[in-house]
């Protein structure tokens, strides 16, 4: 962290045709505060949607990129069915699609996703596995397909520069029985980091719109991100790639 001034990244998770309304609302919130976001797109058949054939979704995504937001890859189907491990069950609550995959299976799903994004006309530079859970095989796969960065809950791995940027991601853990307490704790933690000059990553989910209190909390987090100096994952990686190239 000594090589990076205070910055923030706001990521919109679960961006797909099925979540277009919520994603649009959250992106409008970001833009209202001057924040450019990284949009984590689910390219596969999540909740019956198909990004390739949904014209409304394609127009919205094109417009977002034109306004300076980044498109990134968020798994393939966001479905952890068959990944029988405790991290998938308890940490990702069943959506840890890449939590236990071998390299070959992970490469296959990532390449499927990249093919969809290519058809949509968008270059993808990074990958965030659902639930931030990536097996060793998944990390190897992300490198193998030539993506530049991989995010976990604790850091951003700039694979092309061999750098691990240790900035935690905070989210409100919607759909939890401890939702109100978690939202308050997350805000306090975020304020503590930003006020002490540290960087932060804010992860927004469609379920952050489930209640006025959750949306208010999400708004506070976006405001903090704006204060800390927002950027995208790709631009964050660019800074370290440039340093590595000079060195």
N, C-alpha and C positions, 0 to 999 in steps of 0.2 A: 504493500500500500504506500510505501514511501515514495514511489515513482508516480503517483497519481494524485492530483488535487481532488478536493471533494466533488463528487459527481453523484448522480442518481439515474437509475433506469426504471421506468415504469413499463411493465409487460402486461398485456391483455391476454389472458389464457383462454383456451377453448373457443377460439374464433372459428366459426363455421356457419353454414347456412342455418342450422337449427338455433344458433344463438345470435343471429344477426341483429335483432332488436336490442338485446342487452349489450352486445359489443358496440353498437352504434352509440348507445347512451353513454357508455363508459369512455368511448373515444371523444365524444363531445365534451365530457367532463375534463379530459386531459387537455383538449385544445383550448378550452375556456381559461385554463391556467398556463397556457404557453408551453405545454409539455408534449414532446414528440415521443410516441410509444413504440415498443416492439410488439407486433401483433403475432401471437403464437397460433398458427393456423393448423387445425386438424384436417388433413387432406382426404382422409378416408371416409367411409360410410358411417359417420357418427350420428346417431339418432335419426337415421333415415335420410340425411342430407347428402348432396353430391355437389361439391364446390365447382366441378367442371361444367355442370349443366345448369347451375342456378344463376341466371342473368342478373338478378338483383344483388346477389352476393358479389359477383364479379365486378359489377359497376362500383359498389361500395369499396371493395378492396383496391381497385384501381385508383379511385379518388383519394383514399387514405395515403397511398404511396406517393401520389402527386403532391400531397400536402406535407411530405417529409417524414412520414412514419415508415417503419421497417416491417417487412414480412419475414417471419421465421417459421421453422418447422416444429410442430408439437406432436410428435409421434405419427402414427398412421391412423388407427381407429380409436385410440384413447380407451381401449378395452383391455383390462388385465385378466380377463377370463383365462384360466389355464396356468397363470403364473402363481403357483402354489408356494408362496413364501410369506413370512410374517410381515416383511416390509410392504408387500402389495396389499395385504389384508388390513394392516393397522395404520401404516403411514399414508399410503395412497388411497385407502378405502376402496380397494378393488379396481383402481384405474391404472395401476402400475404396469402398463403394457410392456415396457422394456426392462423391468426389474430383474428378470432372470433369463433373458434370451442369450443364446450363443451368438457368436459373430455372424455366421451365415444367415440366420433368421433375422437378425437385426439389420444387416445390410439389405436384405430383401425388402423389408418394410420401409426402410428409409429411402431406398431407390424408388419404390412405388410412390411415396410421398413427393419426392423430388420431381418425378415425371408429371404428377398432377400440377405441381407449382409451375413447371415449365409450360404446360398447356395453358395455364392461367396467365402466362407472360411475366412471371416474377422470378427474379434470381434470389435464391435462398443461400444465406451464408452460415447459418447456425442452427442448432438443434437444442430443444428443451424437452426431455422425456416427460411424459405424464407423471405427476407426483414427484418430479425431480429425481426419479429412481432409474439409474442406469447401471446395468450389469457390466462386468469387465468386458464381455463380448460386445456390448453396445458401444462402449468407449472406443474399442478397437474398430468397430464398424464406422463410427462417425469420422475417425481419421481416414479409414480406407476409402470412403466415398469423396473425400476432399473437402469436407465442411471445415470452416475456420474456427468455430467455437462451439462449446457445449456448456450448458448451464446446469448447476446443481443448486440445492437450496443454500449452500454455504458459499459458493464461488462461481466465477465464470472462468472456464478453462479455455485460454486462447491457444488452440492446438498448433497453429502455424508458427507461434513464437515460443511455445513451450512454457507459457506463463499461466499461473493460477492466481487470478485476481480474487482475493478473499473479501468479498462483500456479501453479507447475508441477504436473503430475500425474505420479506415479511408479507404475510397474508392473513386474512381474518378467519380462516378455517370455517367457512359457512357450512351449514347443515350439521353443526355440532351442538350437543346439549350445553356446551360451555361457550356458545357463540358470543353472548354479550361480554362475558369476562375476557375472552380471548381478544375481542376487538379492542377493548380498553387497554389490555396489556400490550398489544401490538402498537397502538398509538403512542403509548408512553415510551416504549422501547425505541420507536422511530424518532420521536422528539429528542430523546437522549443522545442518539447517534448523531443526528443532524446538528444539534446545538453544540456538540463537542467537535464539530468539524469533520466527522467521519462520513464516508459515502454510504449509500443505501440503495437497495432494490425493492421496489413495490410491485407485488403481484396482485392484479385485479382479476376477479372471476365473475361470470354472469350472476352467480348467486349473491354477490355483494349488493344486488338490487332487491333482495328479498324483503327488506324492511327499511323504513326511513332511517332508523338508527344505523343500520349497516351502510347505507348510502352516505350518511353524514360522516361516518368513520372513513369510508373510502375517499371522500372529498378532502378530509384532513390529510390523509396520506399523500394524495396528489399535490396538495399545496406544499407539503414538506418537500416533496420531490422537486417541485419547481424552485423552491428556495435553495436547494442544494445544487442546482444546475443540471437540468435533465439532458440526457443523451440517449442513444439507442445502443443495443448490444453490439451492433456492427461497428458503430463509431467508437465505442469503448475498446473493442478489439483492434481497430485500426491504429489507435494510439500506441499500443504495445507492439504491433507488427512493425510500425515505423521505427520504433526504438530499436527493435531487434535488427532491422535492416541496416540501420546506421552503424550499430555495433559490429 
